[in-house]
C-alpha cells in the first residue's frame, strides 16, 4: 500500500478528529453553511457535537465514493436515474470527500481505508489468525482473499463433545453465580486458575459483578482487556480539573477534585478548603449586574457568623484556581502541558501514588505530549479548547496495563478465539 502513496503518511484518528472539529468551525462561521444534512443548518452553531461522528465517517467515504461512481456509470450506460438519488446527504458527502481529500494532500497524508491497491507478492508469507475476531475485516476480505501471499486461518468449527455443557439460566445473576461455583469446584480439584478463561459480552457491565462472585470465593482473576484512560480512577484527574473550571468552581466540582483519594495533594489546605466550603455554604458562583461573583472569594470576604478567616486557605485557593484555569483555558496543547507540569510540581506529591496509578497518569501525559507534537504541522486545525480535546481523547483511548498477577483470565467476547485454555466459559451466549 505504501508504494501507491509514496511520500505520504497514514492519517491517524486524532488528525481525523482535528479535521472534523475544524470543519464544524468553518461551517459555523460560513455565511451559508457548508453542510446541510450531516450538520443540519439549524444546528450549525452547535456543530461541534457532530464532529466525533463525522470523524468516524471519514474512513467510510472511500466505499461511498466507489458506490457513487458505479451508480454514475450505470446512469451513463442505462439512462438517467431518478433525481431522488442525489439528495442533501449525497451532496454533503461529495463535499466531504473533496474537502477531506484536500486536507490530506495539503499535509502529505493518505486515508488507509480509501486504498484498494493490488497486494504484490514480494516473497513474504503472511498469516491472518482468526479474522472473525477483527471488527472491520469484511471491508478488506475481498482484496486479502485475492492475494496468494496471504493465508487466512479461521476459527476452527465448534464441535461439541461429551465435555461440552450448555446451561440455560433465567437471569444473569444465576448465570454468574453458577459460573463462579463451577470454577471454584475446578480449583478445589486442583485445576490451576491459569488454565481457566471466561469470555464476557458487555464486559464493562457484567465484569464487576463477575469479579465480585469470584472474589467472594477467593478465586484470583484479572481482566485481559483495557479500560479507557479517562475512565480509570487515576486518569479522571484531568476531567475533574476541567469540571472545576467549567462549573466556575462550584462546591460539588471542587469537592470531587480535592477529596479524590487518588489525587496526592501536597498540602492539607485541600481538605481545609472543603471544610471551609461546608461551613460557609459555598454552593455555586453566580452573576450579579453582569459580572461573575466567585462564591469562595465572597465567603472569604464575609465569612459565616463565628467563622474566622484563614489567609492561608484563601491564598491556597487562589493559587489553585489560577493553576486550573491555566490548564483548561490554554490556547495550545504545549501551553496546557506546561501549565500541568507547573500544577503537578506545586500541588501534587507524585511519590505518594501507587505504581499502577502513576503509570496511568504518565500514560495520560504521553497523550498530551503527542498532541503537542502535532501543533507546528497542524496549527490551522487546532481546536479552540485544547484541554477539552485532550480529555475527550482520554475518554476514547484504551489503556492495557502490564499484567504480572496470575488467575482466571476474563476476556471480552471474541478476543479469546483460539486461545489454548483447557476450561473456557462463555457467558450471556445467545442462540446465535
C-alpha positions in Angstrom: 0.0 0.0 0.0 2.8 2.4 0.9 4.2 2.1 -2.7 1.0 3.6 -4.1 1.1 6.6 -1.8 4.9 7.2 -1.8 6.0 10.1 0.4 2.7 10.2 2.4 1.9 9.1 5.9 -1.3 7.4 7.1 -3.8 9.7 8.8 -4.4 9.0 12.5 -7.6 9.0 14.4 -6.5 12.2 16.2 -6.0 14.0 13.0 -9.4 12.9 11.7 -10.9 14.5 14.9 -9.0 17.7 14.5 -10.1 17.9 10.9 -13.8 17.3 11.8 -13.7 20.0 14.5 -12.2 22.4 12.1 -14.8 21.6 9.5 -17.6 22.2 12.1 -15.9 25.6 13.0 -15.7 26.6 9.3 -19.3 25.5 8.8 -20.4 27.6 11.8 -18.6 30.8 10.5 -19.6 30.5 6.9 -22.3 32.9 5.6 -24.0 30.0 4.1 -23.3 26.7 5.9 -21.1 24.3 4.1 -23.2 21.3 5.1 -27.0 20.9 5.3 -27.5 17.2 6.2 -24.5 15.9 8.1 -24.8 19.1 10.2 -28.4 20.4 9.9 -28.4 24.1 9.2 -30.5 24.8 12.3 -27.7 23.3 14.4 -24.8 24.9 12.6 -23.8 27.0 15.7 -23.6 23.8 17.7 -21.8 21.8 15.1 -19.0 20.6 17.3 -21.3 17.9 18.7 -21.3 16.3 15.3 -17.5 16.3 14.9 -16.9 12.9 16.6 -19.5 11.2 14.3 -18.1 12.9 11.2 -14.5 11.8 12.1 -15.8 8.2 12.3 -17.5 8.6 8.9 -14.3 9.7 7.1 -12.7 6.2 6.6 -16.0 5.0 5.0 -16.1 7.7 2.4 -13.9 5.6 0.1 -16.6 2.9 -0.1 -19.3 5.6 -0.6 -17.3 7.2 -3.4 -16.9 3.8 -5.1 -20.6 3.1 -5.0 -21.4 6.6 -6.2 -19.0 6.1 -9.1 -20.7 2.8 -10.0 -24.1 4.4 -9.9 -22.9 7.2 -12.2 -21.5 4.6 -14.7 -24.9 2.8 -14.5 -26.7 6.0 -15.3 -24.4 6.7 -18.3 -25.0 3.2 -19.6 -28.7 2.9 -18.9 -30.1 6.4 -19.0 -30.7 9.0 -16.2 -31.6 7.8 -12.8 -34.3 9.4 -10.6 -33.3 12.8 -9.2 -34.1 11.4 -5.7 -30.7 9.7 -5.8 -28.9 13.0 -5.4 -30.2 14.2 -2.0 -28.7 16.6 0.5 -26.8 13.9 2.2 -25.1 12.8 -1.0 -24.2 16.5 -1.7 -22.6 16.7 1.8 -20.7 13.5 1.3 -19.4 14.6 -2.0 -18.2 17.9 -0.4 -16.6 16.0 2.4 -14.7 13.7 0.0 -13.3 16.8 -1.7 -12.6 18.9 1.4 -11.1 16.0 3.4 -9.0 14.9 0.4 -7.6 18.4 0.1 -6.7 18.3 3.8 -4.9 15.0 3.3 -3.0 16.3 0.3 -2.0 19.6 2.0 -0.4 17.6 4.8 1.0 14.7 2.7 -1.3 12.2 4.3 -3.4 9.4 3.0 -6.5 7.6 4.3 -5.7 3.9 4.6 -9.3 2.8 4.4 -9.6 4.5 0.9 -6.8 2.5 -0.6 -7.6 -0.6 -2.6 -4.3 -1.4 -4.4 -3.4 -4.9 -5.5 -1.3 -6.7 -3.0 2.0 -7.6 -4.6 3.7 -10.9 -3.8 7.2 -9.9 -2.6 8.2 -13.4 -1.4 6.9 -12.9 2.2 4.2 -15.1 3.5 1.6 -13.6 5.8 -0.9 -15.3 8.1 -4.1 -13.7 9.5 -5.2 -15.6 12.5 -8.9 -15.7 13.4 -10.2 -13.0 11.1 -13.6 -13.4 12.6 -12.4 -11.5 15.7 -11.4 -8.5 13.6 -14.3 -6.0 13.7 -13.9 -4.4 10.3 -12.4 -7.4 8.4 -15.3 -7.5 5.9 -14.0 -4.3 4.4 -10.7 -5.9 3.4 -11.8 -9.6 3.0 -12.1 -9.5 -0.9 -8.7 -7.9 -1.5 -7.0 -10.1 1.0 -8.6 -13.2 -0.4 -7.2 -12.4 -3.8 -3.6 -12.2 -2.5 -1.7 -15.6 -2.8 0.9 -14.4 -0.2 -1.8 -14.1 2.5 -3.3 -17.1 4.3 -6.3 -16.7 6.5 -6.6 -19.1 9.5 -10.3 -19.0 10.6 -11.5 -20.1 14.0 -11.9 -23.9 13.8 -15.5 -25.2 13.6 -17.1 -25.7 17.1 -17.6 -29.4 17.6 -19.3 -30.1 20.9 -18.2 -33.3 22.7 -19.1 -35.1 25.9 -17.2 -32.4 27.9 -19.2 -29.5 26.4 -22.0 -28.3 28.6 -24.8 -25.9 27.7 -26.7 -24.3 30.6 -29.7 -22.1 30.4 -30.4 -19.6 33.2 -33.4 -17.4 34.0 -31.3 -14.3 34.8 -27.7 -13.1 34.7 -27.2 -13.3 38.4 -27.9 -17.0 38.4 -25.5 -17.5 35.5 -22.7 -15.5 37.1 -23.1 -17.4 40.4 -23.2 -20.8 38.6 -20.0 -19.9 36.7 -18.2 -18.9 39.9 -19.3 -22.1 41.6 -18.1 -24.3 38.7 -14.7 -22.5 38.7 -14.5 -22.9 42.5 -15.1 -26.7 42.0 -12.4 -26.9 39.4 -9.9 -25.1 41.5 -10.7 -27.3 44.5 -10.0 -30.3 42.2 -6.5 -28.9 41.5 -7.1 -27.2 38.2 -4.7 -24.1 38.0 -6.5 -20.8 37.6 -4.2 -20.0 34.7 -5.9 -22.8 32.6 -9.4 -21.2 33.0 -10.8 -18.4 30.9 -14.2 -16.6 30.8 -15.5 -14.7 27.7 -17.9 -11.9 28.5 -20.0 -9.8 26.2 -20.7 -6.3 27.6 -17.7 -6.7 29.9 -18.0 -3.2 31.2 -21.4 -4.0 32.5 -21.1 -7.6 33.6 -17.4 -7.7 34.5 -17.7 -6.1 38.0 -20.4 -8.5 39.1 -18.4 -11.4 37.8 -15.3 -10.2 39.7 -17.4 -9.9 42.9 -18.7 -13.5 42.6 -15.1 -14.8 42.1 -13.6 -12.7 44.9 -16.3 -13.9 47.3 -14.9 -17.4 46.7 -11.2 -16.4 46.9 -10.6 -17.0 43.2 -8.0 -14.7 41.7 -9.0 -13.2 38.4 -7.8 -10.5 36.0 -9.2 -8.6 33.0 -7.5 -9.3 29.7 -8.9 -6.1 28.4 -8.1 -2.5 28.5 -10.0 0.4 30.1 -10.4 3.9 28.8 -7.8 6.2 30.2 -10.4 8.8 31.1 -12.5 6.3 33.0 -9.6 5.0 35.1 -9.8 6.4 38.6 -6.4 8.0 38.3 -7.0 9.2 34.8 -10.1 11.1 35.9 -7.9 13.8 37.4 -7.8 15.7 34.1 -11.6 15.7 33.6 -12.1 16.7 37.2 -9.8 19.7 36.6 -11.9 20.6 33.6 -15.1 20.2 35.5 -13.9 22.6 38.2 -13.2 25.4 35.7 -16.3 24.8 33.6 -18.6 24.9 36.6 -17.0 28.1 38.0 -15.5 26.2 41.0 -18.9 25.1 42.4 -18.7 23.2 45.7 -19.5 19.8 44.1 -16.8 20.1 41.5 -14.2 21.4 44.0 -15.1 18.6 46.4 -14.9 15.9 43.8 -11.3 17.0 42.9 -9.9 17.8 46.3 -11.3 14.7 48.1 -10.4 12.2 45.3 -8.3 9.7 47.2 -6.1 9.1 44.1 -5.0 12.7 43.8 -2.0 13.0 46.1 -2.3 16.6 47.3 0.9 18.0 48.9 -0.9 20.4 51.3 -3.5 19.9 54.0 -5.2 23.0 52.7 -7.1 20.8 50.2 -9.1 19.3 53.0 -9.3 22.6 54.9 -10.9 24.3 51.8 -13.6 21.7 51.6 -14.4 22.1 55.3 -14.5 25.9 54.8 -16.9 25.5 51.9 -19.3 23.3 54.0 -19.3 25.8 56.9 -19.8 28.8 54.6 -22.3 27.2 52.2 -20.2 27.7 49.1 -22.6 26.0 46.8 -22.1 27.8 43.5 -20.9 31.1 42.0 -23.4 33.5 40.3 -23.7 36.5 38.1 -24.6 39.9 39.5 -25.0 43.1 37.4 -23.4 41.2 34.5 -20.3 40.2 36.4 -19.3 36.8 37.8 -19.2 36.5 41.6 -16.9 33.9 42.9 -18.6 32.1 45.8 -15.3 31.3 47.5 -13.9 34.8 47.4 -17.3 36.1 48.7 -17.1 33.7 51.6 -13.6 34.7 52.4 -14.7 38.3 52.3 -17.8 37.8 54.5 -17.4 34.5 56.4 -20.3 32.9 58.3 -21.0 34.1 61.7 -18.4 32.9 64.2 -16.1 31.8 61.3 -12.6 33.2 61.5 -10.9 33.7 58.1 -7.7 31.9 57.3 -5.5 33.7 54.8 -3.5 30.5 54.2 -6.6 28.8 52.8 -7.5 31.9 50.8 -4.1 32.1 49.2 -4.0 28.4 48.5 -7.4 28.6 46.8 -6.3 31.5 44.6 -3.1 29.7 43.6 -5.1 26.5 42.8 -7.7 28.4 40.8 -5.1 30.2 38.8 -3.3 26.8 38.1 -6.5 25.0 37.0 -7.6 27.9 34.7 -4.2 28.0 33.1 -4.6 24.3 32.1 -8.3 24.3 31.0 -8.1 27.7 29.1 -4.8 27.1 27.5 -4.8 28.1 23.8 -2.4 25.3 22.7 -1.5 21.8 23.8 2.1 22.8 24.6 0.9 25.6 26.9 -1.6 23.2 28.5 1.3 20.7 29.1 3.4 23.4 30.7 0.5 24.5 32.9 0.0 20.9 34.0 3.7 20.4 34.9 3.6 23.6 37.0 0.4 22.4 38.7 1.9 19.0 39.4 5.1 20.4 40.9 3.3 23.0 43.0 0.3 20.9 44.3 0.9 17.2 43.9 3.1 14.7 45.7 3.6 12.1 43.0 5.7 9.9 45.2 2.6 9.1 47.2 0.9 7.5 44.1 0.7 3.7 43.8 2.9 2.4 40.9 -0.2 1.4 38.8 -1.8 4.8 39.2 1.4 6.6 38.5 1.7 4.6 35.2 -1.9 5.7 34.2 -1.1 9.4 34.9 2.2 9.0 32.9 0.2 7.4 30.0 -2.2 10.4 30.0 0.7 12.8 29.9 2.1 10.9 26.9 -1.2 11.6 25.1 -0.8 15.3 25.9 2.8 15.2 24.6 1.6 13.5 21.4 -1.0 16.2 20.8 1.6 19.0 21.5 3.9 17.4 18.9 1.2 18.0 16.2 1.0 21.7 16.8 3.6 23.1 14.4 2.4 21.0 11.4 -1.4 21.2 12.0 -1.8 24.6 13.6 -4.6 25.6 11.2 -6.9 22.9 12.6 -6.1 23.1 16.3 -9.2 23.1 18.4 -10.5 26.2 20.2 -10.2 24.3 23.5 -7.1 22.1 23.6 -7.7 20.8 27.1 -11.3 19.7 26.3 -10.0 17.9 23.2 -7.3 16.2 25.4 -9.8 15.0 28.0 -12.1 13.7 25.2 -9.1 11.8 23.7 -8.5 10.2 27.1 -12.1 9.0 27.2 -11.6 7.2 23.9 -8.1 5.8 24.4 -7.7 2.3 25.6 -5.1 1.5 28.3 -3.9 -2.0 28.9 -1.6 -2.3 31.9 1.2 -4.8 32.0 -0.1 -7.9 33.7 2.0 -9.6 36.4 -0.6 -11.4 38.5 -1.9 -14.8 37.7 -5.5 -16.0 37.9 -8.6 -16.7 35.9 -8.5 -14.7 32.6 -11.6 -12.6 31.8 -11.8 -11.7 28.1 -14.2 -9.5 26.1 -16.3 -11.7 23.8 -14.4 -12.9 20.6 -11.0 -11.8 21.8 -10.3 -15.3 23.2 -10.9 -17.1 19.9 -8.3 -19.8 19.5 -6.8 -19.4 23.0 -5.4 -22.7 24.5 -7.3 -22.7 27.7 -8.5 -26.1 29.0 -11.6 -24.7 30.5 -13.5 -21.8 28.8 -16.7 -20.4 30.0 -18.8 -18.2 27.6 -21.4 -16.1 29.4 -24.6 -14.5 28.2 -24.5 -16.5 24.9 -27.5 -16.1 22.6 -28.9 -18.6 20.2 -26.5 -17.3 17.5 
